[in-house]
Amino acid sequence: QAAPPARPARQPIVRPASSPPAFESRSAGPASRGAGSSSPPGSEPSAALASTSTEPRAAARASDTGRPFAPAPDAARPSAGASSDRSREVARDPSSPPDPPSVDEPEEPPEHTEVRVRPHVLADPPWPRADAASGCIWPATTGREILRAVASVGPPRARPDLVARQGMEDGSGGSDLRLFQAGAWCLKTSLRRRFDDPDAARAALLRLARAKSQLGDLLPADTVLCLSSAPKQGTWLWTVTPWMQTSRAALAAARERSADALGQELVAFADAALAAIELVVRRGVVLDVHPSNFARHRGALAYVDDDIDPGRRMSGVGHALLQRAHEYAAHPAAVERYVAYLERELPARWTRSEVERLGLVESVVPCTPRSEIAADAKRRLLAALDRCRDVEQIG
């Protein structure tokens, strides 16, 4: 009896090297930086500072100059917000043989399914609700009460004027952010925080809640994380906070008033950057140091972004500090006050060994200023870091 014909060999599926990512955003954080007038600007191309320094998650984050930093091999680390736009396909060498086809295992699905955006998803997401199921609100003790207060002010209104902003404008640089205002409250989510799998959504909420809890005093009071879902719309992860004026917005307003007011707000941003450095020292948590990511709430400094990563080095802080000097170069008195404050505070707060562990010098050295006022600021910051004391000199 004749043997049945052999089945043809299964051919591997090879994706074109030039295929674009499923969803691409110029934004940094899981729901972009900032809250309210507080979500961050991405940045426009500028001649401010050319930097070759590596910043955590730099491949996806838009830098202040509009050119994402090129990450060094050791700069990558997992994202606390589990943002899916940080994965990119690596182009295959045409001369290399294809991988053998899989016989039993199906093609591995993407890490998150929320990037597969369907037309109906473009409508307003389901709002966060106080009656969400158990395990879908953080913090559990006060979150429901806050969400009831948010619901009492009426339907939220979209704030597209604060999305896809550029340069020194306040707002988010990412086009996928969904930002809403409800009275004195800010509600934000993004297409990257939409999940088809409710379990994946709950895991994302847990990761972000753990990251937020590491902020300590920098966590804005009355912050709530909530999952909401609706038929055919999936499950969305929301961040709800009070509506706050960011450092970026405060800088813009101060510039219109006087050089003295601008100098005061630049010093306030310097305090935010120094607080971010201290958080790395104390807790091993790295924040995105950008003026749209910090605000004052009830008189206290707050970090309003969802971009919170584990780490021990501040590879992007030098660029963040010098960029402010360039942006406000037309106001030399304000910049002088800002740089003088950093000159005084940096040696007073950290030892030489801490500066080395944090990589502060390395964050400043690669920055190539393209204005004289930024070049002067760079020289003075490096000199200040060089004055940091050894451990034996303290006390």
N, C-alpha and C positions, 0 to 999 in steps of 0.2 A: 504493500500500500504506500502510495506516494506521501512523502512528508509535507505538511502544510507550508506554504511559502513563508520565508522569514520576514519578520516585521522590519520595516525600514528604520534605520538608526534615527534616534531623536536628535533634532538639530538644536544647538544652543541658541538662545535669544540674546543677541548682542545689541545693546542700546547704543545709538550714535553718541560719540564723545561730546558732540556739541549740544546734546539735549539740555534745555534749561531746567533748573530746579522746578519742582511742582508749584511752589509758591515762593516768591521772593519779596523781601521787605528791606527797606533801608533802616528800619528801626532796630533798636537794640534789645530792649527788654521783652519779656513774655507778653506784656500788653503795652509795650512801649514805655519810655521814661515818663515819669511825672504824673500828676493828678490835677485835674481841673485845669486852670490856666497853667497847670503844673506839668503836663506831659511834655517831654523834651523836644527841642528842635533837633532834627537831624542837622545836617549842615551843608551849606553851599560851598562850591569850590572857592577857595580864597587863597591869597598870597600871604596869609598870616604866618604860618609856621609849617615848614616841611619837616616831618618827623619820621625817622626810621625806627623809633622805639616800638616795642611790641606791647600791645595792650591785651588783657584777657578778653577772649571772645571777639577779637578784633576783626575776624574775617567777615562777620555779619554786621558789626557795629559801625555806624557812620561816625567818623571822627569829626572834631571841630572844624577841620579844614575841608571836610567833604570827601576826603580820600581815606577809605578804611585802612587801618594799619595792617601791614603784612605780618601775620603771626609767625613767630619763630617756632621750631619744632617742639620746644618744651613749653610753649605758652598756652597750649590748648588745655582746657579743663571742662568738666561737665557743667552745664547750666543749671542754676538753681530753679529757673522758671521753666525748664524743659522746653525751650523754644525749638520748634522743628526746622526753622529756616537756617540753622547752623550746619546742617549736613549738606554736602555737595558731592555729586558723583565725580570720581576721578577718571579722567580720560584714559582709555586703554591705548597702549602702544600698538600701532597697527601691525608691527612685525612680530608681536608675541602671539603664541597660540591661544585660541579661546579656551576658557575653562571647560572641563568636561560637563556634559549635560547632566542635570540631576534626574535620577530615575524615580526615586520614591518621594523626595521632599519637594513641596511646592515652593514657588518663588517667595522669598521672605517679604512680608508686608512692610510698609514704612513704619517708623517708630510711632507716629501718631496719625490718625486718620482724619484729623480736623483740617488738613491742608487740601483735601479733596472737596473743593468748594462747589456746591451746586447752586443753581440760580435762586432757589427759594431762600438760601442762607443769607443773601444780600439784604433781606428785609431786617427790620430791627430785631435783635435777639430777644428771647424771652427775658423779662426783667427779673432781677433777684427778688425773692419773696421771703417774708418772715415765716411762712408756713412750709418752707423747704424741708425735705426729709432729714431725719437724724443723720449726722455725719456729713451734711452738705453745707454747713455754716461754721465759720471760725471767726472769732471765738464763740464757743457754744453758750457761754454764760450770758454775754451781753449782745451777741450778734443779732438775735431776733428782735430785741427791743430797738436797736439802732435801725434795722430794716423797716420796722413799723413806723419809726419817725420819718424815714425817707419816703415811704409810701404816702404819708399823710400830707405831703406838700404838693401832690399831684403828679401827673405823668412827666417823666424826664424829657428834656428836649435835647436834640442832637447838637453837638458843637463842632461841625465840620471846619469852622474857622480856626480850630486849634489842631488840625490834622494835616500831615504832609507839609509842615512848615520848614523853612530853610534859614540858614545862617543865624543871625542874632534874633530872629523872631521867636517868640515864645510859643510853645506847642509841641506836638509830636512830629518827628521826622518820618514816621512810618505811615504808609497809606492804608494799612490793614487795621489800624486802631479804630475801635468803636467807642467814642467818648460822648458822655451825656451829662447834663447838669439838671439836678432836681433841687431847686431852692439853694440851700447852702451846702449841698452834697454833690460829690463827683462820683460818677459810675463809669467804669471803663472795663472793656474786655477787648478781644481781638479775634480775628479769624484763626490765628494760631492757638487760641485757647478755646476752640470749639472741638468737641469730641463726639464721635459716633459711639464710642464705648463708654458707658457710665462708669465702669470700674477705672478706666484710664483717667477719666475726669476727676474722680475722687482721689486717685493717687497724685495727680497734679496739684490738687488743692492741698493735700497733706504736705507735699514738698515745699510749696510756696509758704504755707503756714509755718513750717519749721524754719525756713529762711527768714521770714518776717520776725519770728521770735528772737532771732539773733541780733536784731537791730537795737535792742535795749531802749535807751531814752530817745533814739532817733526814730522809733516807730510812732507815726502820728496817732494821737488819741482817737478812739472811735473808728479805727480801721476794721473793716469786715471783709472776709472772703466768703463767697457764696456760689454754689452751683445752681443753675436754673436750666430747665429743659422744656421742650415742647415737641409735639409730634412733627416729624420730618425736619426738625431744626437742630436736633442733636442736643448735647449738653454743653453749656457755656460756663466758663470760670470768670467770675466778676471780682473786681476789687472796688470796694466802696470806701471813700474817705471824705472828710470835710473838704469843701472847696477852698483851696489855699492859693495865695499869691506866691509864685516861685521866685527864687533868687533872680532868674532871668528877667521876669516881669518887673521885679523891684529895681533891678539895674536900669532897665529901660526908662522907668518912671523917674528915677533919681537923675539920670543924665539930662532929662528935660528941666530939672529944677536947678541944680547947681553942682559945681565941682566938689564941694564939700559933701553934699548928699551922695554923689556918686562914689567918692572915696569911702564913705561909710558903708555903702552896700558892697563894694569890692572887698573890704575887710570882713564883712559878713560872709561872703563867699569863701574867703581864705579860712575863716573859722570852720566852715562846712568841710573844706578839703582836709584840714587838720583833724577834724573829728573822724573823717573817713580813714585817715592814716592810723589814728588811735584804735579804731575798731579792728583793723588788721592785727595790730600788736596784741590786743586783749583777747580777741575771739577768732582770729583767722578768717575774717569775713571781708570780702572785697566789694566795694560799691563802685558805681559808675559816677565819677566825679565830674559833674556837669551842672551848670547853674539852673537848668530846668528840672533837676532831680532833687533839689533841696528847697525848703520853704520854712517859714516861721508859722507855728501854730500855737496859739495861746501863749505867745512869748518864747516858745521853745523851738530849737532847731529840729527839723523833721526831714527824713528821707522819704520822698514820695514816689519813688520808682519801685518796680518789681524786679529789677535786675540786681540780684544779690547772689554772689558766688563764694564758694570756699576758696581760700588762698592765703599766701603769706607774703606776697610781693605786690607793690603798687607800681606796676610798670607804666601806667598811663597818667599818673598824677602830675608828672613834670610838664607834660604837654598841656594838660588842663590848666595848670597855673600860669604858664607862659602865654597861652592863648588869650587869657583875659587881659594881659598887659598889652598885647597887640590890638585887640578889639577896641580898647579905649585909649589908644595912643594919642588921639586928638585932645585928651584931657590929662596932660602930664602931671598935674598936681594930684589928681585922684590916683593915678597909677603909682606915683611916688609914695603916697600913703600906704597903698596896698603892698608894694614890694618891701617897704621898710618894716611893715608889720610881720611879713613872712621872715625877713632877715632876723628879727628879734625872737620870734616864736620857735622857729625850727631848731636852733641850737639849745633852746631852753627846755624843750619837751622830750627830745630823744638822744640817746647815747650814740656814739660812733658805731658800736656793734649793732644796734637796732637799725640805724640808717643803712648799714651794709646788708642786713637780713631783708629789709624792706625793698632794697634795690632803688632807693630814692635818687642816688647820684646817677645810676644807669637810666633812670626815667627822664633825667634832664639833659644829659650829655648828647644823645642822638638828635635832639630837637635843633633844627637849623632855623634860627629867626630870620625873618625877611623884613624886619623893621628895626631901627636902631633902638627904640625903646624896649622892644622885646629882647634884643641882644644884651642890653644893659641889665635887664631883669634876669636873664640867664646867668650872666657873670656873677651877679650878687647872690642868687640862690645857691650856686655852686660854692661860693665862698662861705655862705652861712652853713651849709651842710658840712663843710670842712672844719668848721669851728665846733661841731658837736663834740661833747666831752667823752673821754673814756670813762668806763664804769668806776675806776678808782678815783676819778676827780669829783664824782658826785657826792654831795654832802660835806 
